[in-house]
Amino acid sequence: MPDRPDQVSAAHLPGLYRRHPWHGVALGDDAPRSLMAFIEIVPSDTVKYELDKESGLLKIDRPQKFSNVYPTLYGFIPRTYCAEECGALCSARVGRPGIQGDGDPLDICVLTERDIPRGDILVRAMPIGGLRMIDGNEADDKIIAVLEGDAIYGGWTELEHVPAQVIERLRHYFLTYKQIPGTAPVRVEIPHVYGREEAYEVIRRTVQDYERHFGHLRGADAERLGRT
């Protein structure tokens, strides 16, 4: 141990520094079937929080100016990145060349029956499907998942288990949440709602993009997701 308090370092106190929620959190041993998700926003939030990529802290992006309410827990999957592979998959699926990833971690919506009052937390989630969203000419997929162990939603393993009204609520939110009355329409579309296996493929592609751009994912995690 150090002789003086001012000599304390991360080596002596490994819990002193918080891990970066994008780069410092592993997906988990059973990914992509079950994985860690970082929650930025909960339905009761009246402002939009998002990750500050440099510091790893949450920052306020903007107040919710209108009656927009996030329909689920909302955040991203650590160690994912939407870039070339993600964009190529979207291009292939919709038959439109030149789509690129949006340059952010992969977004995730997590269904739970519990009223979770705050974000800035990690949860274990099970992907069951997703929305293929295109914002301008950028792939901006939204993975749909259930909170692992949830009393109501935890047993759902396929998107077909989710009531159609819940899926439509998610579609409506993401098609309209950027639209401000009195301004020009925002070019957002959701051409596909897809199931679990396609969600797994989107996750794999964004892990590949993360490896290419950041190189932090190695070894067993990469092999589990089909990348050696």
C-alpha positions in Angstrom: 0.0 0.0 0.0 1.2 3.6 -0.5 2.8 5.5 2.3 0.6 8.6 1.9 -3.0 9.2 0.8 -1.9 11.3 -2.1 -0.1 8.2 -3.5 -3.4 6.2 -3.8 -3.9 5.0 -7.4 -6.3 2.9 -9.4 -3.9 0.0 -8.9 -4.4 0.2 -5.1 -8.2 1.0 -5.3 -9.5 -0.8 -8.5 -13.1 0.3 -7.7 -12.1 4.0 -7.5 -12.8 4.8 -11.2 -16.1 4.1 -13.0 -15.9 2.1 -16.2 -17.0 3.9 -19.4 -20.5 2.5 -20.1 -19.8 2.2 -23.8 -16.2 0.9 -23.9 -15.8 -0.6 -20.4 -18.8 -3.0 -20.1 -18.7 -6.5 -21.5 -21.7 -7.9 -23.3 -21.8 -11.0 -21.2 -21.2 -14.7 -21.5 -24.4 -15.5 -23.3 -24.5 -12.6 -25.8 -26.4 -12.0 -28.0 -29.2 -14.1 -26.4 -28.7 -12.3 -23.2 -26.6 -9.1 -22.9 -25.9 -6.0 -20.9 -27.6 -2.8 -21.8 -27.0 0.7 -20.5 -30.2 2.6 -19.9 -30.0 6.4 -20.6 -33.7 7.3 -20.5 -36.8 6.0 -18.7 -40.5 6.8 -19.6 -40.9 9.3 -16.8 -38.0 11.5 -18.0 -39.0 15.0 -19.2 -35.6 15.7 -20.8 -33.7 13.6 -23.3 -30.4 12.3 -21.8 -27.7 10.8 -23.9 -24.2 9.5 -23.3 -21.3 12.0 -23.6 -18.9 9.8 -25.6 -15.8 11.4 -24.3 -16.4 11.2 -20.5 -18.9 8.3 -20.3 -21.3 10.5 -18.3 -24.9 11.3 -19.1 -25.7 14.8 -20.5 -28.9 16.6 -21.2 -29.4 16.6 -25.0 -32.7 18.6 -25.0 -35.9 19.1 -23.0 -38.9 17.2 -24.3 -40.7 20.2 -25.8 -43.9 18.3 -26.6 -45.9 15.3 -25.4 -43.2 12.8 -26.3 -42.9 10.0 -23.8 -40.4 7.2 -24.2 -42.5 4.0 -24.3 -39.8 1.8 -22.8 -36.5 1.9 -21.0 -34.1 3.2 -23.7 -30.4 3.1 -24.1 -27.6 1.3 -26.0 -25.7 -2.0 -26.1 -22.1 -1.5 -24.9 -19.2 -2.3 -27.3 -21.4 -1.9 -30.4 -21.0 0.7 -33.2 -23.2 1.4 -36.2 -20.9 1.9 -39.2 -20.0 0.0 -42.4 -21.3 -3.5 -41.5 -24.5 -2.2 -40.0 -25.1 0.0 -43.0 -24.3 -2.8 -45.5 -26.8 -5.1 -43.8 -29.5 -2.4 -43.9 -28.7 -1.7 -47.6 -29.0 -5.4 -48.5 -32.3 -5.9 -46.6 -34.1 -2.8 -48.1 -32.4 -3.0 -51.6 -31.0 0.5 -51.4 -27.2 1.0 -51.9 -25.1 3.5 -49.9 -26.7 3.4 -46.5 -24.2 4.0 -43.7 -24.5 3.4 -39.9 -25.3 6.4 -37.8 -22.0 6.4 -35.9 -23.5 5.6 -32.5 -23.7 2.5 -30.3 -26.7 0.3 -31.2 -29.9 1.5 -29.5 -32.1 -0.8 -27.4 -35.6 -0.6 -26.0 -36.2 -2.8 -23.0 -39.7 -3.9 -22.0 -40.4 -4.3 -18.3 -43.5 -4.3 -16.1 -41.6 -2.4 -13.3 -41.5 1.3 -12.9 -37.8 2.0 -13.0 -37.4 5.7 -11.9 -34.0 6.6 -13.3 -31.6 5.8 -16.0 -27.7 5.7 -15.9 -28.0 2.0 -15.0 -27.0 -1.3 -16.4 -29.6 -4.0 -17.0 -29.5 -7.5 -18.4 -31.8 -7.8 -21.4 -32.9 -10.5 -23.9 -33.3 -9.3 -27.5 -36.4 -10.5 -29.2 -36.6 -8.3 -32.4 -36.1 -4.9 -33.7 -37.1 -1.9 -35.8 -35.1 -1.3 -39.0 -35.0 2.5 -38.9 -33.4 4.7 -41.5 -32.8 8.3 -40.6 -31.9 10.3 -43.7 -29.6 7.7 -45.3 -28.3 6.3 -42.0 -29.1 2.9 -40.4 -30.4 3.6 -36.9 -31.8 0.2 -35.8 -33.7 -0.1 -32.5 -33.3 -3.5 -30.9 -36.4 -4.6 -28.9 -35.6 -6.6 -25.8 -37.2 -7.8 -22.5 -35.7 -7.3 -19.1 -34.3 -10.7 -18.0 -36.3 -12.2 -15.1 -39.2 -9.7 -15.6 -42.4 -11.2 -14.1 -44.5 -10.3 -17.1 -42.2 -9.8 -20.1 -39.3 -12.1 -19.1 -40.8 -15.2 -20.7 -41.2 -13.6 -24.1 -38.6 -15.0 -26.5 -40.0 -13.9 -29.9 -41.4 -10.6 -31.2 -44.7 -12.3 -32.0 -45.3 -12.6 -28.2 -45.5 -8.8 -28.0 -48.9 -7.3 -28.5 -49.3 -5.5 -31.8 -50.3 -2.3 -30.0 -46.9 -2.2 -28.2 -45.0 -2.5 -31.5 -47.1 0.2 -33.1 -46.5 2.5 -30.1 -42.7 2.0 -30.6 -43.0 2.6 -34.4 -45.1 5.7 -33.9 -42.7 7.2 -31.3 -39.6 6.8 -33.4 -41.3 8.0 -36.6 -42.4 11.2 -34.9 -40.1 12.1 -32.0 -37.8 14.3 -34.0 -40.7 16.1 -35.7 -41.4 19.6 -34.4 -44.7 21.2 -35.4 -44.2 24.0 -38.0 -40.9 22.6 -39.3 -40.1 20.6 -42.5 -40.7 16.8 -42.2 -37.8 14.8 -40.9 -36.8 11.9 -43.2 -37.3 8.9 -40.9 -38.7 5.6 -42.0 -39.1 2.1 -40.5 -39.4 -0.3 -43.5 -39.1 -3.5 -41.5 -40.0 -4.8 -38.1 -37.9 -8.0 -37.6 -37.6 -10.9 -35.3 -35.0 -12.4 -32.9 -32.6 -13.9 -35.4 -32.4 -10.7 -37.4 -31.8 -8.8 -34.2 -28.9 -11.2 -33.4 -27.4 -10.5 -36.8 -27.7 -6.7 -36.4 -25.9 -7.0 -33.0 -23.2 -9.2 -34.6 -22.6 -6.6 -37.3 -22.4 -3.7 -34.9 -19.9 -5.7 -32.8 -17.8 -6.1 -35.9 -18.0 -2.4 -36.6 -16.9 -1.7 -33.0 -13.9 -4.0 -33.3 -12.9 -2.3 -36.5 -13.1 1.2 -35.2 -12.2 0.8 -31.6 -10.4 -2.6 -31.2 -11.5 -3.1 -27.6 -13.5 -6.3 -28.1 -11.3 -9.3 -28.1 -11.1 -13.1 -27.4 -14.1 -15.0 -26.0 -16.6 -12.2 -26.4 -15.8 -11.8 -30.1 -15.8 -15.6 -30.7 -19.3 -15.9 -29.1 -20.6 -13.4 -31.5 -19.2 -15.0 -34.6 -16.1 -12.9 -35.0 -12.6 -14.3 -34.5 
